């Protein structure tokens, strides 16, 4: 019999009871057959059947509880008798750990980028900006800037040559101040400090680097925006200096130089340095050396603050190429144009003082300058932009030479104003040049030789003009050895 709504009904002699699926294994159980013929009494049969159904119900409840427990996440599971973390939880740990490591990596990379410019060799000034900012606005020229200029002399343990240079240049009416870039460890001797103290200042630098020639110290008050950058072993007559200066006042965004050089392109597209002989043979130039050149004071600040750091470090490491760096830097800010040149007669008026040892005499000098030209051109994006201009346009000229693009766009805007503000000294020089243009080349060359002789008189007496009697007498023993 079977239970139905609380009553017991008669059943067939054989009752088949199908048990529910067992919980975790989901295995179908075999039917349980109850044969009532073997039961002694009806009561016994009823009790046995009821016990069997109760057992079946308990199995069903256990299976339901197991299925319900599978729906609830758990942190720990038992696998092969070992208690371990749930695989989903382990996977989550790995994902979270990866995200944390990625965040740390991004933070460290950002920190390196933010601090890269402040990590520099000890005692070297750190350029603060690496990007080329072509929106540079130069300080405008005032009345005094069109009349006078400031000289910055780079020197190193050549006191006699420096004294000759100071004496000569202090006599030029266009010189407002002479700044001596002093990088030697000892203080300047009294013999130098007493030279024209009203016009000469010694700028004491703590760093011995060729970069320092363009480093105007905060304590230095520069009276003009026009700078004549020079070495201590080069002289020129005052009128020759003025010819370059007044050309610079018309184009203050450009460098106006007296020493031309050229870059040479190799077959593989790389650049190398062209010496004077190469430059003259090809009658082309693309740079000028600031061993004697006019440039705007703001370019010195630009060199120290925005010159690409690899260029700055290369100059500091090798004690070379600062002249190439400045020439290329200005060209990079003036649409790839080469520097302007002073009148050819003033270029030819150079006076070289004798020095016992030159930096250009080292065995690796040429290789270093080749590497500088190639590297600097890449860092300043000059390849395909910097062009080589003719030096002379005809063989009989002693005056105008070099690039004919005299004015930058900003210079053109002020060109008319500049022409209305010609100084008395410029007007006098213009009148003299009109007369000199009437000279034959031979006559002009002789006149330039006379100017050089006057400017170098003291240097000649000191035996510092090579191939003179005084020089031969002074250095005879050294040359014989």
Secondary structure by P-SEA (a helix, b strand, c coil): ccccccbbbbbccbbbbbbcccccccccccbbbbcccccccaaaaaaaaaaaaaaaaaaaaaaaaaaaaaacccccccccccccccaaaaaaaaaaaaaaaaaaaaaaaaaaaaaccccccccccccccccccccccccccccccccbbbbbbbbccaaaaaaaaaaaaaacccccbbbbbccccccccccccccccccccccccccccccccccccccccccccccccccccccccaaaaaaaaaaaaacccbbbbcbbbbbbbccccbbbbbcaaaaaaacccccccccbbbbbaaaaaaaaccccaaaaaaaaacccaaaaaaaaaaaaaccccccccccccccccccccccccccccccaaaaaaaaaaaaaaaaacccccbbbbbccccccccccccccccccaaaaaaaaaaaacccaaaaaaaaaaaaaaaccaaaaaaaaaaaaaaaaaaaaaaccccccaaaaaaccccccc
